[in-house]
Amino acid sequence: MSNAATALPAPPRNIAVDVYRGFVMFLMMAEVLELAKVSRAVPESGIWQFLAYHQSHVAWAGCSLHDLIQPSFSFLVGVALPYSIASRVAKGGTFGKLFGHAVWRAFLLAALGIFLRSMSSKITNFTFEDTLTQIGLGYPLLFLLGFRPPKWQWAALGVILAGYWAAWAMYPLPGAGFDYQAVKVPADWPHHYTGLMAHWNKNANLGSAFDQWFLNLFPRVQPFVANGGGYLTLSFLPTLGTMILGLLAGNWLRAASPKVPMRQLLVAGAACIAGGLALHFAGLCPVVKRIWTPAWTLFSGGACFLLLAGFSWVIDVKGYRRWTYPLIVIGMNSIAAYLIAHVMGRFFQDTFRIHLGPEFFQFLGEAYEPFLQGAAVLLGFWLILWWMYRRKIFLRV
């Protein structure tokens, strides 16, 4: 198999990609700030309302900053792939060995996602909508595309998005009188669509029907009926589309190095956002992150292109790098950051309560206690990553 990804020598590490990844992981770790709690305690503050909105997922259609965490993480997996392949080939890796490693990595990512989702369960919680699991399910196909020319990658993207849209659009709608509350949709749910868009209604769609069959093949405490948030296993397919967009961006960055292909990134970003919005407002497919619609793949992928362009412009074009150190510490150890955020939050909170007292973080009033405690926890997360960075300890999958 030809190796289009290694046609050029591997350039130095792309700092802008590390910083972008660090920014994304920071947003994820910053969930401990609990901005929504503060906004509820001070409802008259527009600033806290704004911050809380962008630290929460939108209910259905639309997008907040928080909604861009998972697509950015997935997009950056694609961006990093050409660099990874080139590095491993330069060290003597063969296609067979590299593909074996890719399959192993995919398994570990999926298993790690299931493990983290099972931490408070009575038995293993076999669920596949977690960020790591979704990436793992699509990673082997992404790896194979990394060895093909760009026209193959564009074609694969088109087939995935068009095929996924057609499968959902052709899936039968629920009959009259369908009991949405039985599939965990609130009685006052205001986001029901009609017409063609109804094929993407919450928990009454192709993806939900698949999970009602697939997830019940695994041992469960009780039968799976629906995911309360609407999240789906099959979302790994359009998520693969997001990773392919990242792969294309990574190829552009590597081919243009040390320059930055700003025009390509900006045009791609604008075109993808326009495409996603056009599908939504034409009534063909809504922009919904929770079920990762094709329109969401395009819209969020466009946002990722623009974010990558922004970080590249500030860091590589303008040369402003001093401010990046805290994010590089996080971005170069993203798996460790992901684990720390999911595993150590409660440890830090209990430690502060035991040794500082239960009211220590109320010195600005009870309304701001969640934010102040969260800031201390977030600092603890970063100090662990800084300690690992200084000692060159990097978790790799």
ZAPA-399016 format. One line per 5 residues: number of its first residue (from 0); for each residue x, y, z of C-alpha. Coordinates in nm, 3 decimals, always signed. Layout:
# ZAPA-399016
NUM	X/Y/Z | ...
***
This chain:
# ZAPA-399016
0	+0.000/+0.000/+0.000 | +0.145/+0.337/-0.098 | +0.226/+0.575/+0.182 | +0.104/+0.917/+0.071 | +0.128/+1.041/+0.429
5	+0.508/+1.009/+0.427 | +0.586/+1.170/+0.094 | +0.755/+1.454/+0.282 | +1.000/+1.434/+0.574 | +0.838/+1.477/+0.914
10	+0.861/+1.842/+1.031 | +0.924/+1.943/+1.392 | +0.641/+1.899/+1.641 | +0.349/+2.131/+1.566 | +0.317/+2.349/+1.877
15	-0.012/+2.504/+1.763 | -0.173/+2.159/+1.757 | -0.046/+2.090/+2.111 | -0.183/+2.423/+2.230 | -0.521/+2.365/+2.064
20	-0.537/+2.021/+2.224 | -0.439/+2.171/+2.559 | -0.715/+2.431/+2.526 | -0.971/+2.158/+2.456 | -0.859/+1.947/+2.751
25	-0.858/+2.256/+2.973 | -1.223/+2.317/+2.883 | -1.301/+1.959/+2.977 | -1.111/+1.974/+3.307 | -1.271/+2.311/+3.386
30	-1.607/+2.139/+3.434 | -1.507/+2.129/+3.803 | -1.567/+2.506/+3.817 | -1.942/+2.429/+3.812 | -2.033/+2.758/+3.650
35	-2.397/+2.652/+3.617 | -2.430/+2.636/+3.997 | -2.289/+2.986/+4.032 | -2.518/+3.121/+3.761 | -2.821/+2.979/+3.942
40	-2.707/+3.140/+4.266 | -2.660/+3.482/+4.101 | -2.929/+3.484/+3.828 | -2.903/+3.860/+3.788 | -2.547/+3.833/+3.650
45	-2.532/+3.819/+3.272 | -2.163/+3.728/+3.281 | -2.220/+3.416/+3.488 | -2.517/+3.320/+3.269 | -2.297/+3.352/+2.959
50	-2.015/+3.147/+3.114 | -2.258/+2.879/+3.234 | -2.415/+2.848/+2.888 | -2.076/+2.784/+2.731 | -1.990/+2.523/+2.993
55	-2.307/+2.327/+2.920 | -2.428/+2.120/+2.627 | -2.723/+2.268/+2.440 | -3.044/+2.068/+2.483 | -3.065/+1.959/+2.118
60	-2.992/+2.171/+1.809 | -2.730/+2.444/+1.829 | -2.383/+2.480/+1.974 | -2.201/+2.612/+2.279 | -1.826/+2.623/+2.337
65	-1.864/+2.311/+2.552 | -2.020/+2.127/+2.257 | -1.695/+2.177/+2.063 | -1.481/+1.978/+2.308 | -1.555/+1.631/+2.170
70	-1.540/+1.727/+1.800 | -1.214/+1.915/+1.860 | -1.062/+1.616/+2.038 | -1.172/+1.389/+1.751 | -1.057/+1.638/+1.485
75	-0.713/+1.662/+1.646 | -0.675/+1.283/+1.637 | -0.698/+1.318/+1.260 | -0.460/+1.615/+1.251 | -0.196/+1.424/+1.445
80	-0.215/+1.107/+1.235 | +0.008/+1.215/+0.941 | +0.277/+1.322/+1.188 | +0.247/+0.995/+1.380 | +0.267/+0.780/+1.067
85	+0.568/+0.971/+0.935 | +0.749/+0.941/+1.270 | +0.688/+0.568/+1.301 | +0.785/+0.497/+0.940 | +1.105/+0.697/+0.987
90	+1.187/+0.468/+1.280 | +1.152/+0.160/+1.059 | +0.788/+0.074/+1.112 | +0.618/-0.137/+0.846 | +0.256/-0.106/+0.741
95	+0.165/-0.435/+0.909 | +0.317/-0.335/+1.241 | +0.168/+0.012/+1.225 | -0.179/-0.121/+1.147 | -0.151/-0.374/+1.430
100	-0.063/-0.089/+1.664 | -0.358/+0.113/+1.534 | -0.599/-0.174/+1.606 | -0.449/-0.219/+1.953 | -0.477/+0.154/+2.018
105	-0.839/+0.150/+1.906 | -0.915/-0.135/+2.146 | -0.747/+0.042/+2.437 | -0.933/+0.366/+2.371 | -1.268/+0.187/+2.357
110	-1.189/-0.019/+2.668 | -1.072/+0.287/+2.858 | -1.393/+0.471/+2.772 | -1.603/+0.178/+2.899 | -1.390/+0.153/+3.214
115	-1.437/+0.521/+3.299 | -1.813/+0.499/+3.241 | -1.828/+0.196/+3.471 | -1.660/+0.349/+3.775 | -1.984/+0.403/+3.967
120	-2.172/+0.103/+3.823 | -2.250/-0.230/+3.985 | -2.123/-0.417/+3.679 | -1.939/-0.318/+3.362 | -2.137/-0.046/+3.190
125	-2.111/-0.140/+2.823 | -2.177/+0.194/+2.660 | -2.010/+0.321/+2.346 | -2.099/+0.689/+2.318 | -1.805/+0.807/+2.529
130	-1.547/+1.027/+2.350 | -1.264/+0.774/+2.377 | -1.484/+0.483/+2.273 | -1.621/+0.671/+1.972 | -1.269/+0.753/+1.857
135	-1.157/+0.394/+1.913 | -1.438/+0.249/+1.704 | -1.344/+0.459/+1.401 | -0.967/+0.477/+1.442 | -0.863/+0.171/+1.233
140	-1.052/+0.306/+0.932 | -0.898/+0.650/+0.985 | -0.553/+0.490/+0.996 | -0.611/+0.312/+0.666 | -0.722/+0.638/+0.508
145	-0.402/+0.798/+0.634 | -0.216/+0.586/+0.378 | -0.439/+0.689/+0.088 | -0.428/+1.007/-0.124 | -0.658/+1.302/-0.039
150	-0.916/+1.209/-0.304 | -0.978/+0.883/-0.118 | -1.019/+1.073/+0.207 | -1.267/+1.319/+0.054 | -1.456/+1.032/-0.107
155	-1.474/+0.843/+0.223 | -1.605/+1.155/+0.396 | -1.874/+1.199/+0.132 | -1.981/+0.833/+0.145 | -2.000/+0.835/+0.526
160	-2.204/+1.155/+0.553 | -2.434/+1.088/+0.257 | -2.485/+0.723/+0.348 | -2.550/+0.801/+0.714 | -2.798/+1.075/+0.621
165	-2.982/+0.845/+0.378 | -3.004/+0.560/+0.631 | -3.163/+0.791/+0.889 | -3.391/+0.961/+0.637 | -3.525/+0.625/+0.514
170	-3.577/+0.477/+0.862 | -3.954/+0.469/+0.941 | -4.091/+0.738/+1.169 | -4.266/+0.630/+1.490 | -4.641/+0.588/+1.460
175	-4.906/+0.824/+1.586 | -4.929/+0.827/+1.964 | -4.567/+0.718/+2.012 | -4.480/+0.731/+2.385 | -4.176/+0.956/+2.395
180	-4.170/+0.952/+2.775 | -4.112/+0.576/+2.763 | -3.779/+0.649/+2.591 | -3.674/+0.919/+2.838 | -3.796/+1.223/+2.646
185	-3.963/+1.475/+2.881 | -4.333/+1.541/+2.829 | -4.261/+1.912/+2.776 | -3.973/+1.851/+2.531 | -3.980/+2.152/+2.294
190	-3.743/+2.019/+2.028 | -3.962/+1.779/+1.830 | -3.927/+1.817/+1.453 | -4.185/+1.749/+1.184 | -4.151/+1.646/+0.822
195	-3.813/+1.514/+0.706 | -3.638/+1.651/+1.014 | -3.852/+1.425/+1.235 | -3.617/+1.141/+1.147 | -3.369/+1.307/+1.384
200	-3.600/+1.340/+1.684 | -3.463/+1.239/+2.022 | -3.468/+0.864/+2.096 | -3.707/+0.789/+1.810 | -3.454/+0.736/+1.533
205	-3.231/+0.479/+1.365 | -2.949/+0.517/+1.615 | -3.179/+0.469/+1.913 | -3.333/+0.157/+1.757 | -2.985/+0.016/+1.697
210	-2.886/+0.069/+2.060 | -3.206/-0.092/+2.189 | -3.087/-0.406/+2.009 | -2.709/-0.379/+2.036 | -2.662/-0.266/+2.397
215	-2.897/-0.535/+2.525 | -2.659/-0.798/+2.387 | -2.432/-0.717/+2.684 | -2.490/-0.795/+3.053 | -2.687/-0.513/+3.213
220	-2.841/-0.438/+3.551 | -3.162/-0.359/+3.366 | -3.255/-0.364/+2.998 | -3.141/-0.065/+2.794 | -3.432/+0.150/+2.676
225	-3.274/+0.480/+2.578 | -2.993/+0.718/+2.665 | -3.131/+1.011/+2.861 | -2.911/+1.255/+2.673 | -2.989/+1.103/+2.334
230	-2.631/+0.987/+2.276 | -2.575/+0.691/+2.043 | -2.327/+0.416/+1.956 | -2.365/+0.472/+1.582 | -2.235/+0.827/+1.620
235	-1.888/+0.681/+1.574 | -1.952/+0.683/+1.198 | -2.005/+1.060/+1.157 | -1.737/+1.109/+1.426 | -1.506/+0.929/+1.185
240	-1.608/+1.201/+0.938 | -1.486/+1.461/+1.189 | -1.156/+1.276/+1.221 | -1.121/+1.265/+0.842 | -1.159/+1.642/+0.830
245	-0.876/+1.658/+1.084 | -0.669/+1.419/+0.872 | -0.708/+1.651/+0.573 | -0.602/+1.948/+0.787 | -0.301/+1.754/+0.916
250	-0.192/+1.675/+0.562 | -0.217/+2.043/+0.468 | -0.017/+2.151/+0.773 | +0.254/+1.897/+0.711 | +0.282/+1.970/+0.339
255	+0.304/+2.348/+0.393 | +0.545/+2.339/+0.691 | +0.703/+2.562/+0.811 | +0.439/+2.789/+0.659 | +0.074/+2.772/+0.766
260	-0.191/+2.699/+0.500 | -0.419/+2.972/+0.634 | -0.626/+3.007/+0.319 | -0.706/+2.636/+0.302 | -0.797/+2.622/+0.671
265	-1.016/+2.932/+0.656 | -1.193/+2.832/+0.335 | -1.253/+2.480/+0.464 | -1.384/+2.618/+0.793 | -1.622/+2.863/+0.630
270	-1.743/+2.607/+0.374 | -1.813/+2.339/+0.636 | -2.000/+2.577/+0.866 | -2.204/+2.705/+0.571 | -2.278/+2.349/+0.461
275	-2.397/+2.243/+0.805 | -2.619/+2.549/+0.845 | -2.759/+2.505/+0.493 | -2.867/+2.149/+0.573 | -3.028/+2.267/+0.896
280	-3.221/+2.566/+0.762 | -3.322/+2.381/+0.446 | -3.497/+2.130/+0.668 | -3.279/+1.841/+0.549 | -3.082/+1.760/+0.865
285	-3.051/+1.943/+1.198 | -2.726/+2.054/+1.359 | -2.737/+1.829/+1.667 | -2.424/+1.727/+1.852 | -2.584/+1.467/+2.078
290	-2.665/+1.238/+1.783 | -2.376/+1.370/+1.568 | -2.582/+1.442/+1.260 | -2.407/+1.493/+0.923 | -2.497/+1.862/+0.955
295	-2.322/+1.867/+1.294 | -2.016/+1.694/+1.146 | -1.984/+1.974/+0.891 | -2.068/+2.261/+1.127 | -1.842/+2.148/+1.412
300	-1.568/+2.044/+1.169 | -1.576/+2.395/+1.024 | -1.540/+2.540/+1.373 | -1.242/+2.310/+1.433 | -1.076/+2.430/+1.111
305	-1.119/+2.790/+1.226 | -0.989/+2.720/+1.576 | -0.685/+2.543/+1.432 | -0.630/+2.838/+1.197 | -0.659/+3.080/+1.488
310	-0.407/+2.901/+1.707 | -0.170/+2.856/+1.409 | -0.194/+3.225/+1.320 | -0.121/+3.346/+1.673 | +0.158/+3.096/+1.742
315	+0.324/+3.023/+1.407 | +0.249/+3.334/+1.201 | +0.267/+3.607/+1.467 | +0.510/+3.419/+1.691 | +0.327/+3.479/+2.020
320	+0.433/+3.173/+2.221 | +0.507/+3.275/+2.578 | +0.147/+3.242/+2.689 | +0.120/+2.885/+2.556 | +0.320/+2.702/+2.826
325	+0.025/+2.616/+3.058 | -0.170/+2.472/+2.763 | +0.130/+2.282/+2.624 | +0.166/+2.112/+2.962 | -0.191/+1.985/+2.921
330	-0.190/+1.924/+2.547 | +0.119/+1.704/+2.541 | -0.039/+1.472/+2.798 | -0.402/+1.467/+2.684 | -0.475/+1.107/+2.786
335	-0.338/+1.175/+3.134 | -0.547/+1.493/+3.150 | -0.858/+1.298/+3.049 | -0.797/+1.035/+3.318 | -0.714/+1.287/+3.589
340	-1.031/+1.484/+3.519 | -1.248/+1.171/+3.539 | -1.077/+1.002/+3.833 | -0.928/+1.260/+4.070 | -1.194/+1.530/+4.107
345	-1.363/+1.369/+4.405 | -1.022/+1.297/+4.564 | -0.927/+1.664/+4.561 | -1.268/+1.776/+4.688 | -1.257/+1.530/+4.978
350	-0.898/+1.628/+5.059 | -0.986/+1.998/+5.076 | -1.292/+1.925/+5.291 | -1.096/+1.709/+5.535 | -0.789/+1.930/+5.574
355	-0.929/+2.280/+5.515 | -1.278/+2.237/+5.653 | -1.618/+2.216/+5.481 | -1.664/+2.597/+5.471 | -1.316/+2.703/+5.359
360	-1.424/+2.808/+5.007 | -1.716/+3.021/+5.131 | -1.503/+3.327/+5.204 | -1.670/+3.514/+4.915 | -2.013/+3.377/+5.003
365	-2.188/+3.048/+4.938 | -2.278/+3.147/+4.582 | -1.914/+3.139/+4.473 | -1.807/+2.833/+4.671 | -1.839/+2.587/+4.376
370	-1.625/+2.812/+4.155 | -1.351/+2.868/+4.415 | -1.334/+2.503/+4.511 | -1.331/+2.407/+4.143 | -1.048/+2.650/+4.075
375	-0.842/+2.483/+4.347 | -0.919/+2.139/+4.204 | -0.831/+2.259/+3.854 | -0.499/+2.391/+3.981 | -0.434/+2.052/+4.138
380	-0.501/+1.882/+3.805 | -0.259/+2.114/+3.629 | +0.016/+2.070/+3.889 | +0.005/+1.693/+3.840 | +0.038/+1.739/+3.464
385	+0.318/+1.993/+3.517 | +0.503/+1.745/+3.739 | +0.468/+1.482/+3.467 | +0.577/+1.728/+3.196 | +0.890/+1.830/+3.387
390	+0.986/+1.463/+3.426 | +0.895/+1.380/+3.063 | +0.623/+1.135/+3.170 | +0.371/+1.117/+2.888 | +0.090/+0.863/+2.870
395	+0.057/+0.717/+2.523 | -0.202/+0.473/+2.391
***
